Amino acid sequence: MIGDGIEDEEKWLAEGIAGLQQNAFYMHRALDSNNLRDALKYSAQMLSELRTSRLSPHKYYELYMRAFDELRKLEMFFKEETKRGCSVIDLYELVQHAGNILPRLYLLCTVGSVYIKSKEAPAKDVLKDLVEMCRGIQHPVRGLFLRSYLSQVSRDKLPDIGSEYEGDADTVMDAVEFVLQNFTEMNKLWVRMQHQRGCVNQAVSRLNAYAGVTAYEFILLGDSELKIAIALSGLQGPAREKEKREKERNELRDLVGKNLHVLSQIEGVDLDMYKDTVLPRILEQVVNCKDEIAQYYLMDCIIQVFPDEYHLQTLETLLGSCPQLQATVDIKTVLSQLMDRLSNYAASSGEALPEFLQVEAFAKLSNSIGKVIEAQVDMPVVGAISLYVSLLTFTLRVHPDRLDYVDQVLSACVKKLSSKAKLEDSRATKQIVALLSAPLEKYNDIGIALKLSNYPRVMDHLDSATNKVMAVVIIQSIMKNNTCISTADKVDALFELIKGLIKDLDGTPVEELDEEDFKEEQSSVARLIHMLHNDDPEEMLKIICTVKKHILTGGPQRLPFTVPPLIFSALKLVRRLQGQDGDVVGEDQAATPKKIFQLLHQTIEALLSVPAPELALRLYLQCAEAANDCDLEPVAYEFFTQAFILYEEEVADSKAQVTAIHLIIGTLQRMNVFGVENKDTLTHKATGYSAKLLKKPDQCRAVYACSHLFWLDDQEGLKDGERVLLCLKRALRIANAAQQMASATRGSGGPVTLFVEILNKYLYFFEKGNPQITSTAIQGLVELINTEMQSDTTTSDPSADAFFSSTLRYIEFQKQKGGTMGEKYEPIEV
């Protein structure tokens, strides 16, 4: 059916073009022979093709443009006729004898153009006559194109200031009145299309019985049935028919909008005239038409065609019309475009800024947006938030120094959100993110956002997922701009903002979150903690306490990510305070290493609820090392004690035990604060735990690592050669036991890697001057390894063989190097 309609329309267009071209041919022949009567006759017949009601606006435009081209030629002929002595007044009267009204008015406009150029009558009188006569066509499409033709032929003949057609003092007002009247009538016709287009199409078949009579002329004849049909045309009809009409109207909207463009080009329209006459008349028509499409398009035209400074000075009038528009009008887009133009104007001209303050632009825009939202009770939340985003963008560009304005916008947004139930519209959520991101992007300083009291209140209306997204945006802004948060109050406010990452807001279990996303979020919080700094130790300690308060609410899943950066931040402060011995008399709040270590102890204990014993053990050892640097032996001993307790009670996995014992041995080796008794106690514990590891190879490696605890190069009093040798011999026994166990269980011994590793420890202490480690002992160990490697029960291992060969080469190298070391190595035979 649709296809048939398109084919019919193409056929009707082809018939119209053929009829137009045929009559145009005869018209040209009459023009060539200077036959005025025939020229008028055939031109009227040619223009009669424009009386059709069967074409869509798009097809009608094709037919109209062909007729327009012919009319330009006819206008040139009329101009030549006046030069040959024909009276233009007679010509103006003559064309009014055309049989049908539509051709008559096209010819009248064409002659009227020549009439104005002749200056035999004031331009304003001719224009007034033409615009009034065009009322005779009330069919929407035919009337729009007729008036568009009138606007086209008259636009260069308006009695404007400086124009050759300028008349008396009120001449500009006459030009404005002509354009406004034409605009008003065109808009009425355009709006009427929404209600009459369908009915007229239905009535076409009946009109065929009345050859040469239009529907509107037929009404004048008194056909009661057609009157009823036209009256019923106000009904919208099926949805598809409505969409079709709206599409057709949008195709013709520029015909109406061109009038406003003509108005903006009139030189005599100054600010006073625009404020007192032009804008009120236009807005009156916009409001009274009560048509959604027309109101939106015309408001957009007003904003686009008239100068920015005019908008600024008439802001109250323009904004006052917004609440009067239909509820379905996309007013948020209109206002957003207005604010964009004004903010661009402010950005391009620094001199304009005082004008914005003088006219109180922000207050007027804010008040208008509030009235629009209040008037349109059905406006979705996303529409209201979009308006606030545009207002905030305007504020940040025009008044970046007015944080009170920014906070007012956020406050209005909070008020709107508070009146609604839980926000579930994803589009509205995105707009809130845009609203909250705007100050961050403008100021590049989270400190500014922290001064806005309503900023966190807006964030509270976000759902849990979006709150996290916004929190990540805030952290990324801090990282990007390398912003240092330097006071405890700011830190507290900041962590309130990003609480979506710190703790569960709506009871959503962490287990339901994507693991990779969760890790990335918590890593961003960890990076943030390192950005918190203050040179004043007192304030820095307050910052650390504030962070601790927030992160301990995060639950067991978050603590492994957030506790370590806090611990290391506190340890940095400890090292800055290194040398203070603790209590400062009369200053209860003094930041001292002892107080910080107490805080650290409490914080690490929180990890036990996770549980994360391995992480807690590492942190205890880090704190012990820091206490060592501060020369606080009791504190360091306590941290080591806690580490050993964790090892005994919580670390059950054999691999974790191996890692933990090596960490303990390595840290203990670097400690120099302990007295003999404490040192022996801890060393004895470490050695004992090393020998109790599950696997023999792990035992062996841990025991020979303990040998370093008895020989420290930087501490002269800690060089106990005998205990070093005892550790190494014990390691040899364990290695030998491992070989025997392997032989008993698998039928073959394991590789000799452990023996080679112990040999390297012997060589290390041999070079360090341990008198208990002799060349004879080394020689015996080399021979033992050779014997084991040649044994039939030993499993061949290329890496162990290569390791042993490399060790032997090292011994040869030391022998050949000579000197004192060479002499020591000389007795060893490899």
N, C-alpha and C positions, 0 to 999 in steps of 0.2 A: 504493500500500500504506500509506504514511504517512497519507494523507488518510483511508483507511478506518479506520485505528486511531484517529484523532482523532474521527471520527464515532461510532465505537463507544464511545469514552470519554465523549463528550457524552451518548450514549443511556444509558450505565450511570449517569452522574451524575444524569441526569433521573429515572431509575427510583429511585435511592437517595433523592433529595429527595422524590419523590412518596410513597414508603413512609414516610419519616421524618415528613412532614407529616400523612399519614393517621393514624399512630399518635399523633402529637402532639395531633391533634384529639381523639381518644378520651381521651388523658391529661388534656387540659384539662377535658373534661366530667367526668372522675372527680375532678379537683381541685376543680371547682366544687361537686360534690356531697359533698365530703369523704370520698370512697371510696378509702381508702388501698390496699386490695388491687388494685383495678382500675388505680389510678394507677401502682403498681409494675409491674403486668403490661404495661400499654401503654408505659410508659417503657422497660422492658427490650426490648420489641419495637422501639421507636423506635431505641434504641441499637444494636440488632443490625445496623442498616444500616451502622454503622461497622466491621463485620467484613469488609467487602469487600476483596479483594486486586486488583481490576481497575483501580482508579483511580491515576493519577499523584499524587505528593504535592501538586501544585498543586490538582487537582480534589478530592482527599481533604480538603484544607483548607477548601474551600467547604462540603462536607458536614459537617465537624467544627464549623464556626462556627454552622451552623444548630442542630446538636445542643447546642452550648454555650449558646446563647440559651435553649433549652428547659430545660436543666439548672438555669439560674439561677432559673427560675420554680419548678422542682421543689424547689430548696433553700429558697425562701421558704415553700413549702407544708410541708416538713418542720419548719421553724422554728415555723410556726403550730401544727402538730400537737403539738409538745412543750409549747407554751403551753396547749394544750387538755387536757394531762395524759398524753399518750402518752410513754412512756419512751424516751429517746434511745438507751439501751443496747439496748432491745428492737428499736428501729428499725434500729440498727447490725447486729443479728443477723439481722433479717428480710430485709434486702436481699441478704444473702449466699446466699439460696435461689434467686436468679435462675439460669435454666438454663444460660446461656452465660457464659464467664468474662469476656469484654470488657464486656458490659452490667453484669455483677455488680460489676466493679471501678469503673466510672464511677459507679454508684449508691453504692458504698461510699465513694468519695472525696467525693461530694456530702453524704452523711449524716455523714461524718467531719468535714467543715467545721462542720456544726451541732453535732456532738458536742464539738469543741474549744471552740466559743463557749459551750456550756452550762457548761463548766468542771467537769463531773461526773467527768472523768478528766484527769490531767496531759496537756498538749498534746504533750509529748515522746513519751508512750506511744502516743497515737493516731497521730502522725506516723510513728513507727517501724513501727507495724503496717501503715499504708497503703503506705509505701515498700517494705516487704518483700512485701506481697501483690501489688504491681504487677509483681513478677518473673514472674508467671504469663503475662504477654504478652511473647512473644519475637519476634513479627513486627516488623521494624524500623519501618515507618511507623506501624502501629497502636500499637506500644509507645511511640514518641516522642510521639505526640499524647496518649496516656493520661497519660504522666508530665508532659507540658506542662500538662495540665489539673490534675494534682495540684499542680504548682508554682504555678499560677495561684490556686487556691482556698486554698492554705496560706500564701502569701507575707505576708499581714497577720496571720497567726496563729502566727508563729514565737515561741518563748519567748526573746525578746531582752531585753537590759537596758532597763528602762523600759517594756516592753510589758505589757499587762494579763494576758498569759499567762506572765509570768516566774515561774519556779519557784525551785528551790534554787540553790546557788552554781554548780553546773555546768550551769545551764540554757542558757547561750550555747553551750557545747560541743555540747549536744544539737541545737540549731538548726543549727550548722555541720555536724554529722555528718549530719543529715537532708539538707541541701542537697548536701553532697559525695557522699552515697550516690546521690541522685537524679541528680546530674550524671554520676557514673561510669557508671551503668546507661544513661543516655541516650546517652552518648558511645559505649558499646559497640554499642548499637542503630544509631546513626548510621553508625558505621564498617562494621557488618555490611551496611548497604544496598549498599555497593560490590560485595559478593560474592553476595548472595542475591536481590536484586531481580529480576534476569533470570530466574533459575530458578523463582521463585515464579510469575511470569507464565506460564511455559511449563507449569506444573503445574496452572493454574487449571481447565482443562477436565476434568482427571482428578478434581479435588476435587469437581466438581459431582455426582459419583456418591455423595458422602458429604455429604448435606445437613446444613448447620449445623455442620460440623467444619472447623476451620482447618488449614493445613498443619502447624503445629507440634503441634497436638493430634493430628493424624493420625500424626505420627512416634511419638507416645506409644502409638498403637494398634498400631504395629509393622509398617507397610507398608514392606517392604524396598526396593521400587523407588523410592518417593518419598524414602526415606532417601538412596539413592544419588544421586538428582537434586539433593537439597539439598546433599549433600556436594560434588558437582561444581560447585556454584554459586560456589565460590571462584575458578574460572577467569574470566578477565576477559571472554572473548568478543570479538566483533568490535570494532574501534575505535569505530564509531558507537554501538554499545550501551554501550561504556564512557563515551563522552562524554555520552550520555543519562543514565546513572546519576550521573555527576559533577554534571551540571546539576541533577538532582533533589535530590542531597545539598546542594548550595549553597542550594537553595530552603528547606531545613529547618534550616540551620545555626544560625539565630537561636534556635530552640527549645532547642538545647544551650547556646548562649552566655548565654541569660537566667539560667541558674543562677549563672554567675559574677557577673552583675550583682546578683543577689539577695544573694550572699555579700558583695559590696562595700558593700551597704547595711545590713548587720547592724551595729548600733551597738557590740556587744560585741567585734567583731573588731578588736582593737588591734594594734599593730605586733608585739608578742611572739607573739600567737596566729597572726598572719599568717605570721610568720617560722618558727614551730615546727610549725604544723599545716596551715594552709590552703594555702600555696604548695607545700610538699613534696608534699602529697596531689594537688594539681592537676597538678603537673609529673610525678609518677609516672604518672598516667593518660595525660598527653600523650605521654610517652616510650614507654610500654608499648603504646600502641595501634598504633604503627608504621604510621600512615596519613598520607600526605602532606597531604591536604586538611584532616584534623582537626588535625594538628600545626600547620600554618600558621595556621589560623583561631583555634585556642585560644591560641596564643602571642600573636597579635594582640589577642585579647580580654583576656588578662591585662594586657597593657601599657596597654590603653585604659581598663579599668574600675577598676583599683585606683589609689590615690593615688601621686603622684610620690615623696613622701618614703618610702613603703613600697618602691618600686623601688630607690631609692638605698641603703636600708639592707639590702636583700636582693639586691644586685646580683650578688654572687658565686654565690648559689644559682641565680638566674635564668639567668645567663650559662653556668653549668656544665652546664645541660641542652641548650644549643644544639648542641654537637658530637655529642650523642646522637640528634639528630633525623635523619630520613631524608635521604639525599643529595639527593633531588629537591625538598626543601622550600626555598622562596624565603627562606632565612634572612637574606639581605642586606636584604630589605625589613623583616623583623621587627626586626633590630638597628638599622636606620636609624630606624624609628619610635621605638624605645626611646631612642636617642640624641637624637632631636628633642624628645621629651617632657622628657628630663632637661635639655637645654640651654635649653628654654623655661622650665622650672622655675627654673633658675639665673638666667635673665634677669629673671624676674618677682619674684624674691625675693633681694635681696642677702644676707640672713641665711643663705641656704642654701649659699653658697660655701664656708664652713669645713667643712660636712658633706662636700662633694665631696672636699676635701683629706683629711679624716679617714678616709673610706672608700677612698681611693685609686681614685676612679672611673676616671680615665684609664688607669691601669695595668691595672685589671681588664678594662676594655673592650678595650684593646689586646691583652692576653693572650688574651682570649676570641676575638677576631677571628682571631688567629693560629692558634688551635686549630681553629676552624671551617674555615678555609682548608686547614689540614693534614689534617683529617678528611675533607673532601670533595675528594678528589683530582681528581674530574672537573669541579669548579667552573670555569666559563669565566673567562678573565682579566677580562672586563668585570664579572663578579660580585665578584671580589676587589677590583678598583679601586673599585667602587661603595661597598664597605664602608669602604675607606680614605678616600674622599671624605666619607662620613658621619662617620667618626671625626675627620677634620680639621675639619669644620664644628663638631662638638661641642667640640673643643679650642679653636678660635678664639673660640667664644662663652663658654665656661666659664673657660678659662685663657688669655686673650689675651696675658698677660705671659710665658707660658712658651714661649719660642721653642725650647727643647730638646724639648718635647713635639711641637711642629710638625715639627721635624726628625726625630724618631723615626718619625712617621707616614710621612714621605717616604722614610726609610730602609727601612721595611718594604715600602713600595711598590716601591722599587728592587730589593729582594731578590726579590720576587715576579716582577717583570718580567725580572730577570736569568735566572730559571730557565726562561724560555720562549724560543722562537725569535723571529724578527723579528715585531713586532706588526703584524698586518694587519686586525684587527677594528676597523671604523670606530666601533662603539659604545664599545669600550674606549678608543679614541683620544679620543673626546669626553669620556669620564670623566677621562682624564688632564689634558685641557685644563681641566676643571672643578676638578680637584685643584690645578693650578698657579695657576689664577686666584683661588682662595679667599683666599690670603694677600694678594694685591694688592688685592682688594676690601675686605678687613678693615682693613689697615694704611694703605692709600692712600700707600704709600711703598715704592718699589722697593729702597730701602736695606735694609729689613727682609729682603726676599727674598734680597738678596745675602749676608746673614749666614747663610743656611741652606745648609749644605754639601751637602745632598742635592738641593737644588732643581735645579741643572744636571744632576745625574745622572739625575733623572727625565726631564728634557727630552731627554736623549740617546736615550731609547727611543722618541721620536716619529719618525714618518716625515718625510721632507723637507718635504712640503706642510704638515703639521700643525705642524711646528717653526716654519715661517714664520708660520703663523696665531698661534701662541703668542708669537712675537717681536713681531708687530704689536700684540697685546694688551698686552704689556709696555710698548712705546713709547707706546701710547695712554694707559696708566695714568700714565706720566711726564708726558705732555702735559696730561692732564686735571687732575692735581694740581700742575702747575707745579713738579715736583720737580727740584731742581738736584743734579747728580752732581758732587761737588767734590773727589774724590781720584783719583789715577791707579789705585790698586788697585781702587776701586769701578768705575771705567770699564773696566778690564781684565776684571773679573768680569761686568759688564753686557754687554760685547761678546762674551764667551764664551757668554752666554745667548742672544743674538740672532744667533749666528753663521749661523743658517739664512738670514738676509737678507744677511749680509756675504759669504758665499762658498757655493759648491756643496758640499753635504754628501755626496751619494751619487752624484756623477758625472752628475747630470741636466744636460744642456746647457741653457744659458739660452735657446737658440733655441726650445726646445720649450715655453717658458712663454708665457702670454698677455701680450701687450705692455703692455696697459693695467694689468694687475695688477702686472707687474714694475715699471713706472714708479711706481705708487702705493707699492709696498713700498720702493723706493729713495728715494723722496721722504720717506717717514717716517724713514728712517735719516738723511737730510740734516737734517731738522728736529731729530732727537735730538742731533746734533752741536752744534747751537746752544744746547742745554740744558746743556752741560758748561761749568762755570765755577768758578774759584777766584780769590779776590782776591790770593793770593800768586803772583807771577809764576813763581817756581820750580816750584810745583805745577802751575800752568796749563801750563807748557812740558812737564812730564811727561805731563799729560793729552793734549796735542797729539801727543806722540811715541807714546803708547799707541794713540791713534786711528789714527795713520798706520800703525803696525805691523799693525793689523787690516784696515784698508780696502784696503791694497795687495795683500792676498791675494784680493781680490774678483774679479779678472779684468777684461778690457777692457770688458765690457758695463756693469759697475757703476761703474767709476772716474769717468766723466763726471758721475755723480750725487753721488758721495761726496767727491771731491777738492775741488770748489769750496767747500762749507761749511767744510771743514777749513782751506783757504787763508784764507778770510775770518775764521775764528775766530783764526787765528794773526796776521792783520793787525790785529785788534782788540788783541791782546796787544802787538804792535809799537807801536801808537799810545799804549798805556798807558806803555810804556817810553821814549817819545820823549824824546830829550835825552841818553840814555846813549851814550857814544861807542864802546862795544864792550867790549874785554876788561877784566875786573875782576881785579886782581892777587890771586893766591892763591885764587881761587874758580873752579876749572875748570868747575863746573857752573852758573855764574851764567847767568841768563836775560838775554841781551843781544839787541838788534836784529840784530846781525851773525849770531849763532847761529841766530836764528829765520829770517833770510833764507836762510841755508845750507839749513836744513830745507825751506823753501818751494821752493827751487830743485830739490832732490832730488824733492820730491813732484810738482811740475809735470812734471818729466821723465818720470814714470811715465805721463802721458797720451800720450806719444809712441808708446807701445806699443799704444794703442787702435786706430788712431790718431785723435786729436782735436786737430789742429793749431790750428783756429780757437779752441777753448776754451783751449788752452794759451797761445796768443798773448794772449788777453784777460787771463788770470791773470798772465802776465809783466808786462803793462802796469799791472795793479793793484799788483803788487809794486814796480814802478818808481816809481809815484806815492807809495807808502808810504815807500820809501827816500828819495825827495825830501823828504818831510815830516820824516824823521829826519836830513836833511842828510848823507846817505851817498852822495856822488857816484859812487865806484867801483861800489858795489852797484847803484845806479840805472842806470848806464851798461851794466853787465853784463846786467841784465834787458832793457834796450832792444836790446842786441846779440842776445840770444836770440830776442827777438820778430822782429827783422829776418831772422835765420837761418831761423826758421820760415816767415816770409813768402816768402823766396826758395826754400826747398827743399820745403816741404810744402803750401803753399796754392796749389793749381792752378786751382781753379774761379774763373772771372772775377767772379762775384757776390761770392764770399767774399773775393777780393782787394780789391774796392771797399770792402766793409765794413771789412776789416782796415786798409787804408791810412788811412781816415778815423779809425779808432780810434787809430792811431799818431799821426796829426797832432793829434788832439784832446788826447791825453795829453801829447805833446811840448810843446804850447802851454802846458800848466799847469805844466811843470817849470821850476824856478828855481834848481836846485842846480848845474847844469852851468856849467863855465867856457866861455870863448869857443871854444876848440878843439873840445871835445866837442860843444858846442851846434851849431857849424857842421857838424861831421861828420854828426851825426844829422839835422839839417835838410836837408843836401845829399842824404842817402840818401832821406829822405821825399819830397823834391821829385823826385828822379830816378825813384823807383818810381811816383810819381803820373803822370809823363809816359809811362810804359811800360804803362799799363793797356790792355786790349784794345780797348775801344770809345772813340771820340773823345769823346762826351759825358762818359763817366766820367773820361777824362783831364782834360778841361776843368774839371770840378767839383773834382777832387782838386788840380789845380794852383792854382786860385784859392783853395782852402782853405789851401794852403801859405803864402799871403800873410800869414796871421795869425801865422805863426811869426816874422815879421820886425818885427812891431809889437805889443808887449805893453804895455798901459796901466799895469800894476803894476810894470813894470821899466823905469826911465828909460833905462838903457843899451841897451835892446833896441828901438829905434825906427829902423829902417833903411828910410826912405821909398823909396829907389831900388830896393831889392830887392823891396819890395812892388809897385812899379810894374812891375818886370820880370815878376813872377809874373802880374800882371793882363794885361799885354800878351801874355805867352805863352799865357794862357788864351784871349785874343781870337783869336790865331792858330789855336789848336786849334779854336775854335768856327767860325771861318771855313772851316777845312779840312773840318770836319764838314758844313757847308753845301754845300761844293763836292762832297764825296763823295756826298752825298744827291742832288744835282743830276745827277751823272754816272751813278749807278746806277739812280735811279728816274725821272729826267727832270724832277724838281722838287725844290726845296730843302726842307730840313726847317723846322720852326718856329723862331721867333726866341727861344725860351725861354732858351737859353744866353746870348745877348747881354743879355737883360733881367737875368738873374742876375748877370752880370759888372757891369752898370750899378749894381746895388744894392751890390756890393762897392766900386765907385768911390765911391758916395755915403757908404758907411760910413767909409772912410778919409778922405774929404773932410771929413766932420764931425769926425773925430778929429784933424784938423790936420796931415795928411801934406802937406808942401809940394810933393811931386811930383805930387799929384793936384790938378789945377787945374780951374776952371770951364770952361776951353776944352776940356780933354780930355773932360769930361762932356758938353759941348755936342756935340762931335764924335760921341760914342758914341750920343747921342740921335738925331742926324740919321742915323747909320748904321742904327740900328734902324728908323727911319721908312722909310728907303730900302728896306731888306730886306722890310719888311712890304708895301710898295707894289709890289714886284717880282712879275712874273707867275709866276715859278718858285717862289715861296715858298708852302708849304702853309699854308692857314689853320688856326689852332688857337685856339678860343675861350678856352681857359684861358691861353694865352700872351698873347692880346690883352688879357684882363682883368688879367693880371699887369703888363703894360706900362702900361696905363691907370692902374692903382693907383699905380705908381711915379711917373708924371707928376703925379698929384694930390698925392702927398707932396711933390714938389719945389715945386709951387704953394703948398702949405700952409706950407712953410718960408719961402718968399719973403714971404708975407702976414703971417707971425708977427712979422716985423721983428727988431730987435735985431742983435746981431753975426752970428748965424747967417743972418738974413734978408739982410744985406748980402752975405754970402758967396754966397748963392744968386741974388742979383739979376741977375748977368750971364747966367745960364742962360735961354735962350729955349725954351719948350716949346710 
